[in-house]
Amino acid sequence: MRIEFVLLYPPTVNTYWRRRGSTYFVSKAGERYRRAVALIVRQQRLKLSLSGRLAIKVIAEPPDKRRR
């Protein structure tokens, strides 16, 4: 079985996490990213019951700052 889906490139660590005093929390941009990824995965409607090995292949294509 092969399952493929494309996820958004995550925000940088500096924009994902925020800090207030000594407490760290996920920023609004981080929450938006988390919800977007959860929605993409939910839309796949996967019914998986894994009992063996799992292989994952990740192809990362970081965005550049070119205007399009």
C-alpha positions as MATLAB code, in Angstrom:
seq = 'MRIEFVLLYPPTVNTYWRRRGSTYFVSKAGERYRRAVALIVRQQRLKLSLSGRLAIKVIAEPPDKRRR';
ca = [
       0.000    0.000    0.000;
       1.276    3.453   -0.872;
      -0.221    6.684    0.431;
       0.929   10.099   -0.754;
      -0.040   13.576    0.330;
       1.524   17.013    0.186;
       1.849   19.098    3.329;
       2.609   22.778    3.619;
       6.171   23.709    4.466;
       6.226   24.466    8.205;
       6.938   27.909    9.600;
      10.368   28.494   11.084;
      10.987   27.594   14.696;
      11.240   31.288   15.535;
       7.731   31.970   14.199;
       6.172   28.713   15.423;
       7.028   29.154   19.108;
       6.485   32.244   21.255;
       7.598   33.012   24.770;
       6.016   35.006   27.564;
       8.263   35.113   30.605;
       9.467   31.566   31.189;
       6.482   29.992   29.405;
       6.701   28.826   25.784;
       3.586   28.405   23.652;
       2.620   27.890   20.012;
       2.052   31.131   18.095;
      -1.022   31.930   15.987;
       0.950   31.068   12.845;
       1.897   27.749   14.439;
      -1.725   26.989   15.302;
      -2.829   27.809   11.735;
      -0.160   25.460   10.377;
      -1.149   22.698   12.797;
      -4.832   22.996   11.826;
      -4.020   23.063    8.099;
      -1.933   19.882    8.339;
      -4.584   18.134   10.450;
      -7.217   19.026    7.838;
      -5.092   17.667    4.972;
      -4.513   14.396    6.818;
      -8.198   14.108    7.815;
      -9.276   14.628    4.199;
      -7.349   11.478    3.267;
      -9.808    9.450    5.398;
      -7.170    6.852    6.129;
      -8.228    3.678    7.886;
      -4.893    2.257    8.926;
      -4.237   -0.599   11.270;
      -0.488   -1.024   11.166;
       0.929   -4.232   12.520;
       4.277   -4.320   10.739;
       7.028   -2.025    9.638;
       6.381    1.430    8.273;
       8.585    3.302    5.796;
       8.270    7.036    5.331;
       9.843    9.016    2.510;
      10.007   12.778    2.968;
      10.803   15.117    0.097;
      11.303   18.641    1.405;
      11.297   21.561   -0.999;
      11.856   24.699    1.073;
      10.277   27.860   -0.285;
      12.455   30.671   -1.523;
      11.814   34.383   -1.352;
      11.245   34.881   -5.078;
       8.160   36.806   -6.058;
       5.806   34.864   -8.296;
];
